[in-house]
Amino acid sequence: MVSKIELLTHHCPFCKKELESKYSKCFNIYCQGQKFNLGNLVIYRLNPDLGLGRVIKVIEIPTSNSLDDEDTRFFSKYKVLFKNNIVKIIHPIDLVHFIFEVNEKIETKFGIGIINSIDFLVQDGKISYEFLKEDGKTSQIQESEVYSKYIPNIDIQISQRTFDSPRQFLIKYWAHLFHSYYTSYQIKCITNSRLSLMPHQINVTHRLSEQFFPRIILADEVGLGKTIEAGIYIKEMMARNLAERVIIIVPASLVKQWQFEMQNKFNINFTIYDGKKIKELERRGNYKSAEMYQNPFYYDNLIICSLQFARNPKYSVLISAISWDIVIFDEAHHLRRYLINAMTGKYRETLNYELARNLSLNSESMLLLTATPLQLHAFELFSLIELIHPESFSTFSDFEHFRKNMPFINLLITNINQIDRLNNFEVKNTVKLLKDLNYISKDKNNEQILSEIKNKPLRLNILKKIERDHTLSKFLIRNRKKNIFTEEFINKRIVHTIIVKPTKEELDVYNEIRLYLAQIYNSTPSKENVGLGFVITTLQKLLTSSKYAILKSLERRLE
């Protein structure tokens, strides 16, 4: 007799590894189910309600274009067509193969029939089944020849009174109810929280939850609580049982602060990993599994470590080998690539960026926290976007074209919002731009278009399309203090210049040291004094700030 527990277990149909559910991902690297090809039938793990999908295109995305040609590699995303002509571009980690069960009725190009055998073959990346036709003949059929599951005509079902049992109805009802707990946009973890949250923090958390497994840049200004926003998101995903493995990578000076914030405000216990921790685990040696023996980062599910530690090639390989549910980088502007040639798109990756790129390929959700994304060079912002959505722009030139068009798009949005205040010339140009960008049919005349813009529901629909296509909001969330607080709540920086007159003795010392530094500068060949100006400036600052500091520095130079 088969036990109830055995009935509830699920196994990978390819390698037979035990899985948590039908939609769980098998992470056996040797499993045939890891790969997808054109025509494969798939399920989108993050939204199974979309139903059966079919891979219609494989998109090859270069993950590196560095000067090291050996490092250039490609990573695939898949364009999947679902019912109602819904098309999504999906990371392979979020896809699972759909396998028909024995005796399941299907519609194919050869007609209606059933799956005759639970055994299936995989040839050239495509699955084939033994198919029993209605005339009793069997044949081998590929999944690309299957249209869908057979759904009987509802009128026929009603007339024949062929209904499911009340028990099956209730099971499906409760399944949908429990599923809604995981997919609901309502934030549940903060209802009994000790936090006093600001409205913008709740709004950010809602936006993150709506995206289910977001890959986004959190770019609130300094002091607006990016750490709190990230903490709420982690807590919410853990409460929904959607996140188990989380790694937070921060500058070394912030490691303990992050650990304290997660523990004190969210009661989430993160373990700090550093060289000392790794040695401790190696010395202890009592690993619970072979995975832990090969990779000590398997030992804890919730890890905080410094960027300086994680980028070490010895450890970055181990960290990147694990499939993380959530990866968070604080001070993400340190994840840099340097543009070598704007014409060819050649660049040089830092160890920081290489670490983030490898983690991005093996993670469900990625948050990049930085207060200065729009103050960076355009290529650096492009690099951050490539980490979270590498398929969005094929080249830096495409991104620049998008970025430079944004002021015109912003003007278009402004003009649409105040269409009644525009003169005839401005109205004509606004309509022309809408036609050129294909937001309005070119067959319509100006009067028809103007009428649509003045109709509020139609106008809002046009604005929604424009903002969706021409905004950084799908990559970046940014709140600014001036938009959140009124002026009386913002501390203004008031600068008072205080003039300090040096004594005769102080002035003599200052002039002597300036003379000494000038002699050093003049005696150094021009090719070697590129960084000398910085050294001289530093010594002058030391002179005015601390007698002890300048004395020690001069003693070291004289030695």
C-alpha positions as CSV (number, residue, x, y, z in Angstrom):
1,M,0.0,0.0,0.0
2,V,1.4,3.4,-1.0
3,S,1.6,5.8,1.9
4,K,0.1,9.3,1.7
5,I,3.6,10.8,2.1
6,E,4.8,8.9,-1.0
7,L,1.8,10.2,-3.0
8,L,2.8,13.8,-2.2
9,T,6.4,13.5,-3.4
10,H,7.4,14.7,-6.8
11,H,10.4,13.7,-8.9
12,C,12.2,15.2,-11.9
13,P,10.9,13.4,-14.9
14,F,14.3,13.5,-16.5
15,C,16.8,12.5,-13.7
16,K,14.3,11.3,-11.0
17,K,15.7,13.6,-8.4
18,E,13.1,14.4,-5.6
19,L,11.4,17.8,-5.9
20,E,9.3,19.8,-3.5
21,S,6.4,20.3,-6.0
22,K,5.4,19.8,-9.6
23,Y,6.7,23.3,-10.5
24,S,10.0,23.0,-8.6
25,K,13.2,23.5,-10.5
26,C,15.7,20.6,-10.7
27,F,19.2,22.0,-10.1
28,N,21.0,18.8,-11.0
29,I,23.6,20.2,-13.5
30,Y,23.7,17.0,-15.5
31,C,19.9,16.8,-15.9
32,Q,18.5,17.0,-19.4
33,G,15.7,19.1,-18.1
34,Q,18.0,22.1,-17.7
35,K,18.0,22.8,-21.4
36,F,15.3,24.2,-23.6
37,N,14.8,24.3,-27.4
38,L,12.4,25.7,-29.9
39,G,9.0,24.0,-29.7
40,N,9.4,22.9,-26.1
41,L,6.3,23.0,-23.9
42,V,7.0,24.8,-20.7
43,I,5.5,26.2,-17.5
44,Y,6.5,29.6,-16.1
45,R,7.3,28.8,-12.5
46,L,6.6,32.3,-11.2
47,N,3.1,32.4,-12.8
48,P,1.8,28.9,-13.4
49,D,-1.7,30.5,-14.1
50,L,-0.4,31.5,-17.6
51,G,-0.8,27.8,-18.4
52,L,1.0,25.9,-21.1
53,G,3.6,27.9,-23.0
54,R,5.7,27.1,-26.0
55,V,9.3,28.3,-26.7
56,I,9.2,30.3,-29.9
57,K,12.6,31.9,-29.9
58,V,16.0,31.4,-28.2
59,I,17.7,34.8,-27.4
60,E,21.5,34.6,-27.0
61,I,22.8,37.3,-24.8
62,P,26.5,38.1,-24.5
63,T,27.4,38.2,-20.8
64,S,30.8,39.7,-21.4
65,N,32.5,41.7,-24.0
66,S,35.7,42.3,-22.2
67,L,39.2,42.6,-23.6
68,D,39.8,39.0,-22.5
69,D,38.3,37.1,-25.5
70,E,38.3,33.9,-23.6
71,D,35.8,35.4,-21.1
72,T,33.2,36.2,-23.8
73,R,30.3,33.8,-23.4
74,F,26.6,33.7,-24.1
75,F,23.7,33.1,-21.9
76,S,20.2,32.2,-23.2
77,K,16.7,33.6,-22.4
78,Y,13.6,32.2,-24.0
79,K,10.7,33.9,-25.7
80,V,7.6,31.9,-24.7
81,L,4.1,32.1,-26.2
82,F,1.2,31.5,-23.9
83,K,-2.6,31.4,-24.5
84,N,-4.3,34.7,-25.5
85,N,-1.1,35.6,-27.4
86,I,0.8,36.5,-24.2
87,V,4.5,36.6,-24.9
88,K,7.2,36.7,-22.2
89,I,11.0,36.6,-22.3
90,I,12.0,34.3,-19.5
91,H,15.2,33.3,-17.7
92,P,15.8,29.5,-17.9
93,I,15.9,29.3,-14.1
94,D,12.2,30.3,-14.1
95,L,11.1,27.6,-16.7
96,V,10.3,23.9,-16.2
97,H,9.4,21.4,-18.9
98,F,5.8,20.4,-19.1
99,I,5.4,16.6,-19.2
100,F,2.1,15.0,-20.1
101,E,0.9,12.2,-17.9
102,V,-0.2,8.7,-19.0
103,N,-3.8,8.5,-20.2
104,E,-3.9,12.3,-20.5
105,K,-6.1,13.4,-23.4
106,I,-4.4,15.9,-25.9
107,E,-5.1,17.7,-29.1
108,T,-2.5,17.3,-31.8
109,K,-2.0,18.0,-35.5
110,F,-3.0,14.4,-36.1
111,G,-6.2,14.7,-34.1
112,I,-7.4,13.9,-30.5
113,G,-5.8,11.0,-28.6
114,I,-4.2,10.0,-25.3
115,I,-0.7,9.6,-24.0
116,N,-0.2,5.8,-24.2
117,S,2.9,5.4,-22.1
118,I,4.6,7.3,-19.3
119,D,8.0,6.8,-20.9
120,F,9.1,9.6,-23.1
121,L,12.2,10.2,-25.3
122,V,14.4,13.3,-25.6
123,Q,15.9,13.7,-29.1
124,D,17.6,16.9,-30.2
125,G,16.3,18.7,-27.1
126,K,12.6,17.8,-27.9
127,I,10.4,15.4,-26.0
128,S,8.4,12.7,-27.8
129,Y,5.6,10.4,-26.5
130,E,3.8,7.3,-27.6
131,F,0.4,8.6,-28.8
132,L,-2.8,6.5,-29.0
133,K,-5.1,7.8,-31.7
134,E,-8.9,7.6,-31.5
135,D,-8.8,4.9,-34.2
136,G,-6.7,2.7,-32.0
137,K,-3.4,3.2,-33.8
138,T,-0.2,4.2,-31.9
139,S,2.6,6.4,-33.1
140,Q,5.5,8.5,-31.8
141,I,4.7,12.2,-31.6
142,Q,6.9,15.2,-30.8
143,E,5.8,17.9,-28.3
144,S,6.0,20.5,-31.1
145,E,3.1,18.6,-32.8
146,V,1.0,18.9,-29.7
147,Y,-1.5,21.8,-29.6
148,S,-2.7,21.6,-26.0
149,K,-4.5,19.5,-23.5
150,Y,-7.9,18.4,-24.7
151,I,-10.7,20.6,-23.3
152,P,-14.2,19.2,-24.0
153,N,-16.9,21.6,-25.1
154,I,-18.6,23.0,-22.0
155,D,-22.0,22.9,-23.6
156,I,-21.6,19.2,-24.3
157,Q,-20.4,18.6,-20.7
158,I,-23.5,20.4,-19.3
159,S,-25.9,18.5,-21.6
160,Q,-24.3,15.2,-20.6
161,R,-24.0,16.2,-17.0
162,T,-20.4,15.2,-16.8
163,F,-19.2,17.3,-13.9
164,D,-16.3,16.9,-11.5
165,S,-17.1,15.7,-8.0
166,P,-17.7,18.4,-5.3
167,R,-14.6,17.1,-3.6
168,Q,-12.4,18.0,-6.6
169,F,-14.1,21.4,-6.8
170,L,-13.3,22.1,-3.2
171,I,-9.7,21.0,-3.6
172,K,-9.2,23.3,-6.5
173,Y,-10.9,26.2,-4.6
174,W,-8.6,25.8,-1.6
175,A,-5.6,25.4,-3.9
176,H,-6.4,28.7,-5.6
177,L,-7.0,30.3,-2.2
178,F,-3.6,29.2,-0.8
179,H,-1.9,30.2,-4.1
180,S,-3.3,33.7,-3.6
181,Y,-1.5,33.9,-0.3
182,Y,1.8,33.7,-2.2
183,T,0.9,35.8,-5.2
184,S,-1.1,38.6,-3.4
185,Y,0.3,42.1,-3.7
186,Q,-0.6,42.8,-0.1
187,I,2.3,43.0,2.3
188,K,1.6,40.7,5.2
189,C,4.9,40.7,7.2
190,I,4.6,44.4,8.4
191,T,1.1,44.2,9.9
192,N,2.5,43.4,13.4
193,S,6.0,44.9,12.8
194,R,7.8,47.2,15.3
195,L,8.8,49.4,12.4
196,S,7.3,52.9,11.8
197,L,7.3,52.9,8.1
198,M,7.1,55.9,5.8
199,P,4.6,55.8,2.9
200,H,7.3,55.7,0.2
201,Q,8.9,52.6,1.9
202,I,5.5,50.8,1.7
203,N,5.1,51.8,-1.9
204,V,8.5,50.5,-2.8
205,T,7.8,47.2,-1.1
206,H,4.5,46.9,-3.0
207,R,6.3,47.4,-6.3
208,L,8.9,44.7,-5.4
209,S,6.1,42.3,-4.4
210,E,4.2,42.9,-7.6
211,Q,7.2,41.8,-9.6
212,F,7.3,38.6,-7.6
213,F,11.1,38.0,-8.1
214,P,12.2,41.5,-9.0
215,R,15.6,42.4,-10.5
216,I,15.8,46.1,-10.0
217,I,18.0,49.0,-8.8
218,L,16.8,50.6,-5.5
219,A,18.1,54.2,-5.8
220,D,16.4,56.2,-3.0
221,E,18.4,59.2,-1.8
222,V,20.6,58.8,1.2
223,G,18.6,58.6,4.4
224,L,15.3,57.3,2.9
225,G,15.8,53.8,4.1
226,K,16.9,51.5,1.3
227,T,18.1,49.0,4.0
228,I,14.6,48.9,5.5
229,E,13.0,48.5,2.0
230,A,15.3,45.5,1.3
231,G,14.6,44.0,4.7
232,I,10.8,44.2,4.3
233,Y,11.1,42.5,0.9
234,I,13.3,39.7,2.3
235,K,10.9,39.2,5.2
236,E,7.9,39.1,2.9
237,M,9.4,36.6,0.5
238,M,10.4,34.4,3.4
239,A,6.9,34.7,4.9
240,R,5.5,33.4,1.6
241,N,8.0,30.6,1.5
242,L,9.4,31.9,-1.8
243,A,12.9,32.7,-0.5
244,E,15.2,30.5,1.5
245,R,18.7,31.3,0.3
246,V,19.6,34.9,0.6
247,I,23.0,36.6,0.3
248,I,23.8,40.3,1.1
249,I,27.1,41.6,-0.2
250,V,28.1,45.0,1.2
251,P,31.3,47.1,1.8
252,A,33.3,45.8,4.7
253,S,32.5,48.8,6.9
254,L,28.7,48.0,6.6
255,V,28.7,44.2,7.3
256,K,27.9,44.3,11.0
257,Q,25.5,47.2,10.5
258,W,23.5,45.1,8.1
259,Q,23.5,42.1,10.4
260,F,22.3,44.3,13.3
261,E,19.5,45.9,11.1
262,M,18.2,42.5,9.9
263,Q,18.2,41.0,13.4
264,N,16.9,44.1,15.3
265,K,14.2,45.2,12.9
266,F,13.1,42.0,11.2
267,N,14.3,39.2,13.5
268,I,16.2,37.6,10.6
269,N,19.5,36.0,11.7
270,F,22.1,36.4,9.0
271,T,25.6,34.8,9.4
272,I,28.7,36.8,8.6
273,Y,31.0,35.0,6.3
274,D,34.7,35.9,6.1
275,G,38.0,34.2,5.9
276,K,37.8,33.4,9.6
277,K,34.4,31.8,9.2
278,I,35.6,29.6,6.3
279,K,38.5,28.3,8.3
280,E,36.3,27.6,11.3
281,L,34.0,25.5,9.0
282,E,36.9,23.7,7.5
283,R,38.4,22.9,10.9
284,R,35.0,21.7,12.3
285,G,34.6,19.3,9.4
286,N,31.2,17.9,10.5
287,Y,29.4,18.9,7.3
288,K,25.8,17.7,7.0
289,S,26.2,16.8,3.3
290,A,28.7,16.3,0.5
291,E,27.6,19.7,-0.9
292,M,28.8,21.4,2.3
293,Y,32.1,19.6,2.1
294,Q,32.7,20.9,-1.4
295,N,31.3,24.3,-0.8
296,P,31.1,25.8,2.8
297,F,28.6,28.5,1.6
298,Y,26.0,25.8,1.6
299,Y,26.2,25.6,5.4
300,D,24.0,28.7,6.0
301,N,21.0,29.9,4.0
302,L,21.2,33.5,5.1
303,I,24.6,35.1,4.6
304,I,26.2,38.5,4.8
305,C,29.7,39.1,3.5
306,S,31.9,42.0,2.4
307,L,32.4,42.8,-1.2
308,Q,36.2,42.7,-0.6
309,F,35.8,39.1,0.6
310,A,33.3,37.9,-1.9
311,R,35.2,39.2,-5.0
312,N,38.3,37.1,-4.0
313,P,38.5,34.5,-6.9
314,K,38.9,31.7,-4.3
315,Y,35.5,32.5,-2.8
316,S,33.6,34.1,-5.7
317,V,33.6,30.7,-7.6
318,L,32.0,29.0,-4.5
319,I,29.4,31.8,-4.0
320,S,28.5,31.8,-7.7
321,A,28.0,28.0,-7.8
322,I,25.0,28.3,-5.5
323,S,21.5,29.1,-6.7
324,W,20.3,32.0,-4.6
325,D,16.7,33.1,-4.2
326,I,17.7,36.7,-3.5
327,V,21.0,38.5,-4.0
328,I,21.5,42.0,-2.6
329,F,24.4,44.4,-3.3
330,D,24.6,47.5,-1.2
331,E,26.6,50.5,-2.6
332,A,26.2,48.9,-6.0
333,H,28.0,51.8,-7.8
334,H,31.2,49.8,-6.9
335,L,30.1,47.2,-9.4
336,R,31.9,48.8,-12.4
337,R,33.1,48.2,-15.9
338,Y,35.4,50.6,-17.6
339,L,34.6,51.5,-21.2
340,I,37.7,51.1,-23.4
341,N,36.2,52.0,-26.8
342,A,32.8,53.5,-27.2
343,M,32.7,52.6,-30.9
344,T,33.3,48.9,-30.5
345,G,31.8,48.6,-27.1
346,K,34.9,47.1,-25.6
347,Y,35.3,47.3,-21.9
348,R,37.2,46.0,-18.9
349,E,35.4,44.3,-16.0
350,T,36.5,44.7,-12.4
351,L,36.4,41.7,-10.0
352,N,33.4,43.3,-8.3
353,Y,31.4,43.3,-11.6
354,E,32.5,39.8,-12.5
355,L,31.2,38.6,-9.2
356,A,27.8,40.3,-9.7
357,R,27.5,39.1,-13.2
358,N,28.1,35.4,-12.2
359,L,25.6,35.8,-9.3
360,S,23.0,37.3,-11.6
361,L,23.1,34.3,-13.8
362,N,22.4,32.0,-10.9
363,S,19.8,34.0,-8.9
364,E,16.1,34.5,-9.0
365,S,15.9,38.0,-7.6
366,M,18.6,40.7,-7.5
367,L,18.5,44.1,-5.8
368,L,21.2,46.7,-6.4
369,L,21.2,49.4,-3.8
370,T,22.8,52.7,-4.6
371,A,22.0,56.4,-3.9
372,T,23.9,57.7,-6.9
373,P,22.8,55.8,-10.1
374,L,22.0,58.9,-12.2
375,Q,25.2,60.7,-11.1
376,L,27.3,57.9,-12.6
377,H,28.7,57.9,-16.1
378,A,26.0,56.6,-18.6
379,F,28.1,53.5,-19.2
380,E,28.1,52.6,-15.5
381,L,24.3,52.9,-15.3
382,F,24.1,50.7,-18.4
383,S,26.4,48.2,-16.7
384,L,24.1,48.0,-13.7
385,I,21.0,47.5,-15.9
386,E,22.9,44.7,-17.8
387,L,23.3,42.9,-14.5
388,I,19.6,42.8,-13.8
389,H,18.1,42.8,-17.3
390,P,20.8,41.8,-19.8
391,E,18.3,41.4,-22.7
392,S,17.0,45.0,-22.5
393,F,19.7,46.7,-24.6
394,S,21.9,44.8,-27.0
395,T,24.6,47.5,-27.0
396,F,25.7,50.6,-25.1
397,S,24.8,52.6,-28.3
398,D,21.2,51.3,-28.0
399,F,21.1,52.4,-24.3
400,E,22.5,55.9,-25.3
401,H,19.8,56.3,-28.0
402,F,17.2,55.4,-25.4
403,R,18.7,57.7,-22.8
404,K,19.1,60.7,-25.1
405,N,15.5,60.4,-26.3
406,M,14.1,60.6,-22.8
407,P,14.0,64.5,-22.6
408,F,11.8,64.5,-25.8
409,I,9.6,61.8,-24.4
410,N,9.2,63.8,-21.1
411,L,8.3,66.8,-23.2
412,L,5.7,64.7,-25.1
413,I,4.2,63.5,-21.8
414,T,4.0,67.1,-20.5
415,N,2.4,68.3,-23.7
416,I,-0.3,65.5,-23.6
417,N,-1.1,66.4,-20.0
418,Q,-1.6,70.1,-20.8
419,I,-2.9,69.7,-24.4
420,D,-5.6,72.5,-23.9
421,R,-2.8,75.1,-23.1
422,L,-0.7,74.4,-26.2
423,N,-0.7,76.6,-29.3
424,N,-1.4,75.2,-32.8
425,F,2.2,74.7,-33.6
426,E,2.8,72.7,-30.4
427,V,-0.3,70.6,-30.9
428,K,0.8,69.8,-34.5
429,N,4.3,68.7,-33.3
430,T,2.8,66.6,-30.4
431,V,0.5,64.7,-32.8
432,K,3.3,64.2,-35.3
433,L,5.6,62.7,-32.6
434,L,2.8,60.4,-31.4
435,K,2.4,59.1,-35.0
436,D,6.2,58.7,-35.5
437,L,6.5,56.7,-32.3
438,N,3.5,54.5,-33.3
439,Y,1.4,55.4,-30.3
440,I,-1.4,56.6,-32.5
441,S,-2.5,55.1,-35.9
442,K,-1.1,57.1,-38.8
443,D,-4.4,56.7,-40.6
444,K,-6.2,59.0,-38.2
445,N,-6.4,62.7,-38.9
446,N,-5.3,65.3,-36.4
447,E,-8.9,66.1,-35.2
448,Q,-9.5,62.4,-34.3
449,I,-6.1,62.2,-32.4
450,L,-6.8,65.4,-30.6
451,S,-10.2,64.1,-29.6
452,E,-8.6,60.9,-28.2
453,I,-6.0,62.9,-26.2
454,K,-8.8,65.1,-24.6
455,N,-10.7,61.9,-23.6
456,K,-9.4,61.1,-20.2
457,P,-9.5,57.3,-20.3
458,L,-7.9,57.3,-23.8
459,R,-5.3,59.9,-22.7
460,L,-4.3,57.8,-19.7
461,N,-4.0,54.7,-21.9
462,I,-1.6,56.6,-24.2
463,L,0.5,57.9,-21.3
464,K,0.7,54.5,-19.8
465,K,2.1,53.1,-23.0
466,I,4.6,55.9,-23.4
467,E,5.8,55.6,-19.8
468,R,6.1,51.8,-20.0
469,D,8.3,52.0,-23.1
470,H,10.4,55.1,-22.4
471,T,11.2,55.2,-18.7
472,L,13.9,53.8,-16.4
473,S,11.2,52.9,-13.9
474,K,11.2,49.2,-15.0
475,F,14.9,49.1,-14.1
476,L,15.0,51.6,-11.2
477,I,13.1,52.8,-8.2
478,R,14.1,56.3,-7.0
479,N,12.6,58.5,-4.3
480,R,13.9,61.9,-3.5
481,K,13.7,63.8,-0.2
482,K,12.1,66.9,-1.8
483,N,9.2,64.8,-3.1
484,I,8.6,63.1,0.3
485,F,9.2,65.7,2.9
486,T,8.0,69.3,3.1
487,E,10.8,71.9,3.4
488,E,10.4,72.3,7.2
489,F,11.4,68.6,7.7
490,I,14.5,68.8,5.6
491,N,17.6,69.9,7.4
492,K,19.2,72.7,5.4
493,R,23.0,72.8,5.1
494,I,24.1,76.2,6.4
495,V,27.7,77.0,5.8
496,H,29.6,79.6,7.9
497,T,33.0,80.5,6.7
498,I,35.4,81.1,9.6
499,I,38.7,82.9,8.8
500,V,41.6,81.7,10.9
501,K,44.7,83.8,10.9
502,P,47.9,81.8,11.5
503,T,50.5,83.0,14.0
504,K,54.0,84.0,12.8
505,E,55.4,80.7,13.9
506,E,52.7,78.7,12.1
507,L,53.1,80.8,8.9
508,D,56.9,80.1,9.0
509,V,56.4,76.4,9.3
510,Y,53.8,76.4,6.5
511,N,56.1,78.3,4.1
512,E,59.1,76.0,4.9
513,I,57.0,72.9,4.1
514,R,55.7,74.5,0.9
515,L,59.2,75.2,-0.1
516,Y,60.3,71.7,0.7
517,L,57.3,70.2,-1.3
518,A,58.1,72.6,-4.3
519,Q,61.7,71.3,-4.3
520,I,60.5,67.7,-4.4
521,Y,58.1,68.5,-7.3
522,N,60.7,70.3,-9.4
523,S,63.3,67.6,-8.9
524,T,61.0,64.9,-10.1
525,P,60.9,64.1,-13.9
526,S,57.7,65.1,-15.5
527,K,56.8,61.5,-16.5
528,E,57.0,60.4,-12.8
529,N,55.2,63.3,-11.1
530,V,51.7,62.5,-12.5
531,G,50.4,61.6,-9.0
532,L,52.8,63.8,-7.1
533,G,50.3,66.8,-7.0
534,F,47.9,64.6,-5.1
535,V,50.6,63.7,-2.6
536,I,51.5,67.4,-2.1
537,T,47.8,68.3,-1.6
538,T,47.4,65.6,1.0
539,L,50.5,66.7,2.9
540,Q,49.2,70.3,3.0
541,K,45.9,69.1,4.4
542,L,47.8,67.1,7.1
543,L,49.7,70.3,8.0
544,T,46.6,72.3,8.6
545,S,44.7,69.5,10.5
546,S,47.3,67.8,12.8
547,K,50.9,68.6,13.8
548,Y,51.4,64.9,14.8
549,A,50.2,63.7,11.4
550,I,52.4,65.9,9.3
551,L,55.4,65.1,11.5
552,K,54.9,61.4,11.1
553,S,54.5,61.7,7.3
554,L,57.6,63.8,6.9
555,E,59.6,61.4,9.1
556,R,58.6,58.5,6.8
557,R,59.5,60.4,3.7
558,L,62.9,61.4,5.1
559,E,63.6,57.8,6.0
